Amino acid sequence: MLLKGSCHCGNIRFELNWQPEPTEIPARACTCSFCRKHGGVWTACHDGSLVVLTREPDQVSRYAFETKTADFHICKRCGAVPVVTSEIDGRIYAVVNVNAFDDVDPSLLRSAEVSFNGEEEANRLTRRAKNWIASVELR
C-alpha cells in the first residue's frame, strides 16, 4: 500500500510503500516534550520503503536534541515535522508522522502513547534499526 504525506505547505513530501498491505498502522504518540509540542505520532514499516521529496531543501531545518541520534525534519515555511531520520552504522532509518498522512483511513490507525525516557543510547539505536523504515531515500 502506498501511503503519501506531507508538511502543511507541501515542501516536504513522502511516499511510504508499506509491505505487506497493513490491516492496521501503529501510531506511537511519543511523550517527549518535543513530540508533544509538535504533534509527533510516529509510524514505520521496517520492510517497507520510504522516499522523502523536498521541493526547497533550504526551507527545511533539522533539529536534533538530547542524544542527537535523530534528525527531525522541520519545514521552515509551515513548521510541520513529517519525518524523522536516524543514521545508524552508515544507513538511514526513518519514521513518519501519521498526522502528515494524506487520505489514509483513520480506522487503520492504532494509537498508543510511548515513552523512551531513560533508554540507553545503544538500546535506542538497536530498537530503531529493528523497527524503523530501513529503506530510505532522501531527494
FENRA-V20353 format. One record per residue. RES is the residue in one letter. SS is DSSP state (2 for helix, 1 for strand, 0 for the rest). OMEGA is omega in whole degrees, -180 to 180 (none if undefined). D_FIRST is the distance of its C-alpha to the first C-alpha in Angstrom with 2 decimals. Layout:
BEGIN
res->RES ss->SS omega->OMEGA d_first->D_FIRST
res->RES ss->SS omega->OMEGA d_first->D_FIRST
END
This chain:
BEGIN
res->M ss->0 omega->178 d_first->0.00
res->L ss->1 omega->179 d_first->3.80
res->L ss->1 omega->-180 d_first->6.29
res->K ss->1 omega->178 d_first->9.76
res->G ss->1 omega->-180 d_first->13.11
res->S ss->1 omega->168 d_first->16.75
res->C ss->0 omega->-175 d_first->20.25
res->H ss->0 omega->-177 d_first->22.32
res->C ss->0 omega->178 d_first->23.88
res->G ss->0 omega->179 d_first->20.92
res->N ss->0 omega->176 d_first->22.72
res->I ss->1 omega->178 d_first->20.13
res->R ss->1 omega->175 d_first->16.55
res->F ss->1 omega->174 d_first->13.46
res->E ss->1 omega->-179 d_first->10.04
res->L ss->1 omega->176 d_first->8.06
res->N ss->1 omega->-175 d_first->5.71
res->W ss->0 omega->-179 d_first->5.16
res->Q ss->0 omega->-10 d_first->6.70
res->P ss->0 omega->-178 d_first->7.44
res->E ss->0 omega->-174 d_first->5.18
res->P ss->0 omega->169 d_first->7.45
res->T ss->0 omega->172 d_first->10.48
res->E ss->0 omega->-179 d_first->11.63
res->I ss->1 omega->178 d_first->11.37
res->P ss->1 omega->-179 d_first->14.76
res->A ss->1 omega->-174 d_first->16.53
res->R ss->1 omega->178 d_first->19.66
res->A ss->1 omega->-179 d_first->22.40
res->C ss->1 omega->-177 d_first->24.67
res->T ss->0 omega->178 d_first->28.32
res->C ss->0 omega->-176 d_first->29.76
res->S ss->2 omega->180 d_first->31.71
res->F ss->2 omega->-178 d_first->29.52
res->C ss->2 omega->177 d_first->26.26
res->R ss->2 omega->-177 d_first->28.22
res->K ss->2 omega->-177 d_first->29.75
res->H ss->2 omega->178 d_first->26.58
res->G ss->0 omega->-179 d_first->24.15
res->G ss->0 omega->174 d_first->22.16
res->V ss->1 omega->-163 d_first->19.57
res->W ss->1 omega->174 d_first->17.44
res->T ss->1 omega->178 d_first->14.30
res->A ss->0 omega->172 d_first->13.02
res->C ss->0 omega->-173 d_first->10.98
res->H ss->0 omega->-177 d_first->13.78
res->D ss->0 omega->178 d_first->12.15
res->G ss->0 omega->177 d_first->9.38
res->S ss->1 omega->-176 d_first->10.69
res->L ss->1 omega->171 d_first->11.84
res->V ss->1 omega->177 d_first->13.80
res->V ss->1 omega->-177 d_first->16.32
res->L ss->1 omega->-180 d_first->18.21
res->T ss->1 omega->-179 d_first->21.63
res->R ss->0 omega->-179 d_first->23.74
res->E ss->0 omega->-177 d_first->26.98
res->P ss->2 omega->180 d_first->27.11
res->D ss->2 omega->177 d_first->30.60
res->Q ss->2 omega->178 d_first->29.21
res->V ss->1 omega->173 d_first->27.23
res->S ss->1 omega->177 d_first->29.06
res->R ss->1 omega->-178 d_first->28.13
res->Y ss->1 omega->177 d_first->29.59
res->A ss->0 omega->180 d_first->30.30
res->F ss->0 omega->180 d_first->32.44
res->E ss->0 omega->-175 d_first->34.03
res->T ss->0 omega->-179 d_first->33.14
res->K ss->0 omega->179 d_first->31.82
res->T ss->0 omega->178 d_first->29.04
res->A ss->0 omega->177 d_first->26.14
res->D ss->1 omega->174 d_first->25.85
res->F ss->1 omega->-179 d_first->24.63
res->H ss->1 omega->-174 d_first->23.66
res->I ss->1 omega->176 d_first->25.52
res->C ss->1 omega->179 d_first->25.75
res->K ss->0 omega->-179 d_first->29.50
res->R ss->0 omega->-172 d_first->29.25
res->C ss->0 omega->177 d_first->27.45
res->G ss->0 omega->-179 d_first->27.54
res->A ss->0 omega->-180 d_first->23.90
res->V ss->1 omega->-176 d_first->22.37
res->P ss->1 omega->-172 d_first->18.61
res->V ss->1 omega->171 d_first->18.47
res->V ss->1 omega->177 d_first->20.66
res->T ss->1 omega->177 d_first->21.34
res->S ss->1 omega->177 d_first->23.67
res->E ss->1 omega->-178 d_first->25.40
res->I ss->1 omega->-180 d_first->26.32
res->D ss->0 omega->176 d_first->28.46
res->G ss->0 omega->-179 d_first->27.60
res->R ss->1 omega->179 d_first->23.80
res->I ss->1 omega->173 d_first->21.60
res->Y ss->1 omega->-177 d_first->19.31
res->A ss->1 omega->167 d_first->17.51
res->V ss->1 omega->177 d_first->16.23
res->V ss->1 omega->-179 d_first->14.97
res->N ss->1 omega->-180 d_first->16.59
res->V ss->2 omega->178 d_first->14.71
res->N ss->2 omega->178 d_first->17.56
res->A ss->2 omega->180 d_first->16.36
res->F ss->1 omega->171 d_first->12.98
res->D ss->1 omega->171 d_first->13.07
res->D ss->0 omega->173 d_first->12.33
res->V ss->0 omega->-180 d_first->10.45
res->D ss->0 omega->-177 d_first->12.12
res->P ss->2 omega->179 d_first->14.77
res->S ss->2 omega->176 d_first->15.25
res->L ss->2 omega->-174 d_first->12.21
res->L ss->1 omega->176 d_first->14.20
res->R ss->1 omega->-174 d_first->16.87
res->S ss->1 omega->174 d_first->19.48
res->A ss->1 omega->174 d_first->22.22
res->E ss->1 omega->176 d_first->24.87
res->V ss->1 omega->177 d_first->25.38
res->S ss->0 omega->177 d_first->28.39
res->F ss->0 omega->178 d_first->28.90
res->N ss->0 omega->178 d_first->32.49
res->G ss->0 omega->179 d_first->34.83
res->E ss->0 omega->178 d_first->32.24
res->E ss->0 omega->-175 d_first->33.87
res->E ss->2 omega->-179 d_first->32.39
res->A ss->2 omega->178 d_first->32.00
res->N ss->2 omega->179 d_first->30.14
res->R ss->2 omega->-180 d_first->27.89
res->L ss->2 omega->177 d_first->26.98
res->T ss->2 omega->179 d_first->26.48
res->R ss->2 omega->180 d_first->24.12
res->R ss->2 omega->-179 d_first->22.04
res->A ss->2 omega->-179 d_first->21.99
res->K ss->2 omega->-169 d_first->20.85
res->N ss->2 omega->-176 d_first->18.20
res->W ss->0 omega->178 d_first->17.03
res->I ss->1 omega->-174 d_first->14.45
res->A ss->0 omega->179 d_first->16.56
res->S ss->1 omega->-174 d_first->15.30
res->V ss->1 omega->176 d_first->16.21
res->E ss->1 omega->178 d_first->17.52
res->L ss->1 omega->-180 d_first->19.73
res->R ss->0 omega->none d_first->20.84
END
